[in-house]
Amino acid sequence: MTPEEFKASLTEQAPRAGMPAPLAALWWDAKGEWVRAHALVDDLETVEGMAVHAYLHRKEGSNSNADYWYERSGRSFHRPTLDAECAALVDGLLSCSEKT
């Protein structure tokens, strides 16, 4: 799946089968379903899951919670905008899923 295909899939009712949980969380978030997105990564103890978890809390406006998850994911930086961060996460997750 390419980033363009990911964006196009947002017209569908649900994430495509087999979509990894961190990517599905970004999919639900893009659909305006922050709570559903958060539920997918809330207990996910992978670097990717924690990075998406950090992004979601940053988007929520909970910077201290976001910083906690950025640190847990090994990331100590923030992208200049939420849109840029989300795009980078989608690109990275899609690249990872292509390798598996």
Secondary structure by P-SEA (a helix, b strand, c coil): ccaaaaaaacccccccccccaaaaaaaaaaacaaaaaaaaccccccaaaaaaaaaaaaaacaaaaaaaaaaaaccccccccaaaaaaaaaaaaaaaaaac
